[in-house]
Amino acid sequence: MADKAIFETLPNYEYTRDGFHIVFNGEGLYVTNNASHIAVLEKAKPFIKRIDDGQQAGEEESYPEHVGGGMYVLSNGEKVKGKKAAEQAESTLEK
């Protein structure tokens, strides 16, 4: 059995492809330890994103992370509007 994986997308989204019918909850989350579900959802990037700590082995997150609508998330979890503002804020956090 695979490790637990957590995926995020739109609330109540239904993934119905490749013979799978996977339903995300009202917060847009889907938690599973089913290896076939994990494999198929990891291929659905960037629309469906894996958000658990076991995120793609060897792949480090880079900050600031663009989350859409001109918003960026910093390494401390703070949200900032605008790429330049986010880069400046992140650079002050790294000091």
TORSEGU-661939 format. One record per atom (N, C-alpha, C): residue number from 1; residue in one letter; atom name; x, y, z. Coordinates in steps of 0.2 Angstrom, whole numbers. Each point is the difference from the previous one (the first is absolute). Layout:
<pts>
(pt NUM; A; CA; (X; Y; Z))
...
</pts>
This chain:
<pts>
(pt 1; M; N; (4; -6; 0))
(pt 1; M; CA; (-4; 6; 0))
(pt 1; M; C; (4; 6; 0))
(pt 2; A; N; (-2; 5; -4))
(pt 2; A; CA; (4; 6; 0))
(pt 2; A; C; (-1; 5; 6))
(pt 3; D; N; (5; 5; 1))
(pt 3; D; CA; (0; 5; 5))
(pt 3; D; C; (-7; 4; -1))
(pt 4; K; N; (-2; 3; 5))
(pt 4; K; CA; (-6; 5; -1))
(pt 4; K; C; (2; 6; -4))
(pt 5; A; N; (-4; 2; -5))
(pt 5; A; CA; (1; 6; -4))
(pt 5; A; C; (-6; 4; 1))
(pt 6; I; N; (1; 7; -1))
(pt 6; I; CA; (-5; 5; 1))
(pt 6; I; C; (1; 4; -7))
(pt 7; F; N; (-6; 0; -3))
(pt 7; F; CA; (0; 4; -6))
(pt 7; F; C; (-5; 6; 0))
(pt 8; E; N; (1; 5; -3))
(pt 8; E; CA; (-5; 6; 0))
(pt 8; E; C; (-1; 3; -7))
(pt 9; T; N; (-7; 2; -1))
(pt 9; T; CA; (-2; 3; -6))
(pt 9; T; C; (-6; 4; 2))
(pt 10; L; N; (-5; 1; -4))
(pt 10; L; CA; (-6; 3; 1))
(pt 10; L; C; (-5; -3; 5))
(pt 11; P; N; (-4; 3; 4))
(pt 11; P; CA; (-4; -3; 4))
(pt 11; P; C; (-5; -5; -4))
(pt 12; N; N; (-2; -6; 3))
(pt 12; N; CA; (-4; -4; -3))
(pt 12; N; C; (1; -3; -7))
(pt 13; Y; N; (6; 1; -2))
(pt 13; Y; CA; (2; -2; -7))
(pt 13; Y; C; (0; -8; 0))
(pt 14; E; N; (-2; -2; -6))
(pt 14; E; CA; (-1; -7; -2))
(pt 14; E; C; (5; -2; -6))
(pt 15; Y; N; (5; -4; 2))
(pt 15; Y; CA; (5; -2; -5))
(pt 15; Y; C; (-3; -6; -3))
(pt 16; T; N; (-2; 0; -7))
(pt 16; T; CA; (-3; -6; -3))
(pt 16; T; C; (3; -1; -7))
(pt 17; R; N; (7; -3; 1))
(pt 17; R; CA; (4; -2; -6))
(pt 17; R; C; (3; -6; 1))
(pt 18; D; N; (2; -3; -5))
(pt 18; D; CA; (5; -6; 0))
(pt 18; D; C; (-3; -6; 5))
(pt 19; G; N; (-7; 0; 0))
(pt 19; G; CA; (-3; -5; 3))
(pt 19; G; C; (-1; 1; 8))
(pt 20; F; N; (2; 6; 2))
(pt 20; F; CA; (-1; 2; 7))
(pt 20; F; C; (-5; 5; 1))
(pt 21; H; N; (-3; 0; 6))
(pt 21; H; CA; (-5; 5; 2))
(pt 21; H; C; (2; 2; 7))
(pt 22; I; N; (3; 5; 1))
(pt 22; I; CA; (3; 3; 6))
(pt 22; I; C; (-3; 6; 2))
(pt 23; V; N; (-3; 1; 6))
(pt 23; V; CA; (-4; 6; 2))
(pt 23; V; C; (4; 3; 6))
(pt 24; F; N; (1; 7; -2))
(pt 24; F; CA; (3; 4; 5))
(pt 24; F; C; (-5; 3; 5))
(pt 25; N; N; (2; 1; 6))
(pt 25; N; CA; (-5; 2; 5))
(pt 25; N; C; (-2; 8; -1))
(pt 26; G; N; (-4; 3; 4))
(pt 26; G; CA; (-2; 7; 0))
(pt 26; G; C; (5; 5; 1))
(pt 27; E; N; (6; -2; 2))
(pt 27; E; CA; (6; 4; 1))
(pt 27; E; C; (5; -1; -6))
(pt 28; G; N; (-2; -4; -5))
(pt 28; G; CA; (5; -2; -5))
(pt 28; G; C; (5; -5; 1))
(pt 29; L; N; (-1; -4; 6))
(pt 29; L; CA; (6; -4; 2))
(pt 29; L; C; (-2; -7; -2))
(pt 30; Y; N; (5; -5; -1))
(pt 30; Y; CA; (-2; -7; -1))
(pt 30; Y; C; (6; -3; 4))
(pt 31; V; N; (-1; -5; 5))
(pt 31; V; CA; (5; -3; 3))
(pt 31; V; C; (0; -8; -2))
(pt 32; T; N; (5; -3; -1))
(pt 32; T; CA; (0; -7; -2))
(pt 32; T; C; (7; -3; 1))
(pt 33; N; N; (-1; -7; 1))
(pt 33; N; CA; (7; -4; 0))
(pt 33; N; C; (-1; -5; -6))
(pt 34; N; N; (-4; 1; -4))
(pt 34; N; CA; (-1; -5; -6))
(pt 34; N; C; (5; 2; -6))
(pt 35; A; N; (5; -4; -1))
(pt 35; A; CA; (6; 1; -4))
(pt 35; A; C; (-3; 2; -7))
(pt 36; S; N; (-5; -3; -3))
(pt 36; S; CA; (-2; 2; -7))
(pt 36; S; C; (-4; 7; 0))
(pt 37; H; N; (-3; 2; 5))
(pt 37; H; CA; (-3; 6; 1))
(pt 37; H; C; (6; 6; 0))
(pt 38; I; N; (5; -2; 4))
(pt 38; I; CA; (5; 5; 1))
(pt 38; I; C; (4; 1; -7))
(pt 39; A; N; (1; -6; -3))
(pt 39; A; CA; (3; 0; -7))
(pt 39; A; C; (-3; 5; -5))
(pt 40; V; N; (-7; -1; 0))
(pt 40; V; CA; (-4; 3; -6))
(pt 40; V; C; (-1; 8; 2))
(pt 41; L; N; (0; 1; 7))
(pt 41; L; CA; (-1; 7; 2))
(pt 41; L; C; (6; 4; -1))
(pt 42; E; N; (6; -3; 1))
(pt 42; E; CA; (6; 3; -1))
(pt 42; E; C; (1; 2; -7))
(pt 43; K; N; (-3; -3; -5))
(pt 43; K; CA; (1; 2; -7))
(pt 43; K; C; (-5; 5; -2))
(pt 44; A; N; (-4; 2; 5))
(pt 44; A; CA; (-5; 6; -2))
(pt 44; A; C; (2; 7; 2))
(pt 45; K; N; (7; 0; 1))
(pt 45; K; CA; (3; 7; 2))
(pt 45; K; C; (-1; 5; -6))
(pt 46; P; N; (-1; 6; 1))
(pt 46; P; CA; (0; 4; 6))
(pt 46; P; C; (-7; 1; 3))
(pt 47; F; N; (-5; -3; -4))
(pt 47; F; CA; (-7; 1; 3))
(pt 47; F; C; (-1; -3; 6))
(pt 48; I; N; (3; -6; 1))
(pt 48; I; CA; (-1; -4; 7))
(pt 48; I; C; (7; 0; 2))
(pt 49; K; N; (1; 2; 7))
(pt 49; K; CA; (7; 1; 3))
(pt 49; K; C; (0; -4; 6))
(pt 50; R; N; (6; -4; 0))
(pt 50; R; CA; (1; -4; 6))
(pt 50; R; C; (3; 5; 6))
(pt 51; I; N; (-3; 0; 6))
(pt 51; I; CA; (2; 5; 5))
(pt 51; I; C; (3; -3; 6))
(pt 52; D; N; (0; -7; 0))
(pt 52; D; CA; (3; -3; 7))
(pt 52; D; C; (7; 1; 0))
(pt 53; D; N; (3; -2; 6))
(pt 53; D; CA; (7; 0; 1))
(pt 53; D; C; (4; -4; -5))
(pt 54; G; N; (-3; -6; -2))
(pt 54; G; CA; (4; -4; -5))
(pt 54; G; C; (0; 2; -7))
(pt 55; Q; N; (-1; 6; -1))
(pt 55; Q; CA; (0; 3; -6))
(pt 55; Q; C; (6; -2; -5))
(pt 56; Q; N; (-2; -2; -6))
(pt 56; Q; CA; (5; -2; -5))
(pt 56; Q; C; (7; -1; 3))
(pt 57; A; N; (2; -6; 1))
(pt 57; A; CA; (7; -1; 3))
(pt 57; A; C; (5; 4; -4))
(pt 58; G; N; (4; 3; 4))
(pt 58; G; CA; (6; 4; -3))
(pt 58; G; C; (-2; 7; -3))
(pt 59; E; N; (-6; 1; 0))
(pt 59; E; CA; (-2; 7; -2))
(pt 59; E; C; (-1; 5; 5))
(pt 60; E; N; (3; 5; 1))
(pt 60; E; CA; (0; 5; 5))
(pt 60; E; C; (-5; 5; -2))
(pt 61; E; N; (-4; 3; 4))
(pt 61; E; CA; (-4; 5; -1))
(pt 61; E; C; (4; 7; -1))
(pt 62; S; N; (-2; 4; -4))
(pt 62; S; CA; (3; 6; -1))
(pt 62; S; C; (-4; 6; 2))
(pt 63; Y; N; (2; 5; 3))
(pt 63; Y; CA; (-4; 5; 2))
(pt 63; Y; C; (3; 7; -2))
(pt 64; P; N; (-4; 5; -2))
(pt 64; P; CA; (-8; -1; 1))
(pt 64; P; C; (-3; -4; -5))
(pt 65; E; N; (-5; -3; 2))
(pt 65; E; CA; (-4; -5; -4))
(pt 65; E; C; (-6; 4; -3))
(pt 66; H; N; (-1; 0; -6))
(pt 66; H; CA; (-6; 3; -3))
(pt 66; H; C; (-6; -4; 1))
(pt 67; V; N; (-5; 2; 2))
(pt 67; V; CA; (-6; -3; 2))
(pt 67; V; C; (-6; 2; -4))
(pt 68; G; N; (1; 5; -5))
(pt 68; G; CA; (-5; 2; -4))
(pt 68; G; C; (-3; 7; 2))
(pt 69; G; N; (-3; 3; -5))
(pt 69; G; CA; (-3; 7; 1))
(pt 69; G; C; (5; 5; 2))
(pt 70; G; N; (6; -1; -2))
(pt 70; G; CA; (5; 5; 2))
(pt 70; G; C; (3; -1; 8))
(pt 71; M; N; (-2; -5; 3))
(pt 71; M; CA; (1; -1; 7))
(pt 71; M; C; (6; -5; 0))
(pt 72; Y; N; (4; 1; 5))
(pt 72; Y; CA; (6; -4; 2))
(pt 72; Y; C; (0; -2; 7))
(pt 73; V; N; (3; -6; 1))
(pt 73; V; CA; (0; -3; 7))
(pt 73; V; C; (8; 0; 2))
(pt 74; L; N; (2; 3; 6))
(pt 74; L; CA; (6; 0; 2))
(pt 74; L; C; (2; -6; 4))
(pt 75; S; N; (6; -1; 1))
(pt 75; S; CA; (2; -6; 4))
(pt 75; S; C; (-3; 0; 7))
(pt 76; N; N; (-2; 5; 3))
(pt 76; N; CA; (-3; 0; 6))
(pt 76; N; C; (-7; 0; 0))
(pt 77; G; N; (-3; -1; -6))
(pt 77; G; CA; (-7; -1; -1))
(pt 77; G; C; (-4; 6; -1))
(pt 78; E; N; (3; 6; 0))
(pt 78; E; CA; (-3; 6; -1))
(pt 78; E; C; (-2; 1; -7))
(pt 79; K; N; (-5; 3; -2))
(pt 79; K; CA; (-2; 1; -7))
(pt 79; K; C; (1; 8; -2))
(pt 80; V; N; (3; 1; -6))
(pt 80; V; CA; (2; 6; -2))
(pt 80; V; C; (-3; 1; -7))
(pt 81; K; N; (-2; 6; -2))
(pt 81; K; CA; (-2; 2; -7))
(pt 81; K; C; (5; 3; -4))
(pt 82; G; N; (2; -3; -5))
(pt 82; G; CA; (5; 3; -5))
(pt 82; G; C; (6; -4; 1))
(pt 83; K; N; (3; -2; -6))
(pt 83; K; CA; (6; -4; 0))
(pt 83; K; C; (6; 4; 3))
(pt 84; K; N; (1; 6; -2))
(pt 84; K; CA; (6; 4; 3))
(pt 84; K; C; (-1; 1; 7))
(pt 85; A; N; (-6; 1; 3))
(pt 85; A; CA; (-1; 1; 7))
(pt 85; A; C; (2; -6; 3))
(pt 86; A; N; (-2; -6; -2))
(pt 86; A; CA; (1; -6; 3))
(pt 86; A; C; (7; -2; 0))
(pt 87; E; N; (4; 1; -6))
(pt 87; E; CA; (7; -1; 0))
(pt 87; E; C; (4; 4; 5))
(pt 88; Q; N; (-2; 6; 1))
(pt 88; Q; CA; (3; 4; 5))
(pt 88; Q; C; (-1; -2; 7))
(pt 89; A; N; (-7; -2; 1))
(pt 89; A; CA; (-2; -2; 7))
(pt 89; A; C; (4; -7; 1))
(pt 90; E; N; (1; -4; -4))
(pt 90; E; CA; (3; -7; 1))
(pt 90; E; C; (7; 1; 1))
(pt 91; S; N; (3; 5; -4))
(pt 91; S; CA; (8; 1; 1))
(pt 91; S; C; (1; 3; 7))
(pt 92; T; N; (-5; 4; 3))
(pt 92; T; CA; (1; 2; 7))
(pt 92; T; C; (0; -6; 5))
(pt 93; L; N; (-5; -5; -2))
(pt 93; L; CA; (0; -5; 5))
(pt 93; L; C; (6; -5; 0))
(pt 94; E; N; (3; 0; -6))
(pt 94; E; CA; (6; -4; 0))
(pt 94; E; C; (6; 2; 3))
(pt 95; K; N; (0; 7; 2))
(pt 95; K; CA; (6; 3; 4))
(pt 95; K; C; (0; -2; 7))
</pts>
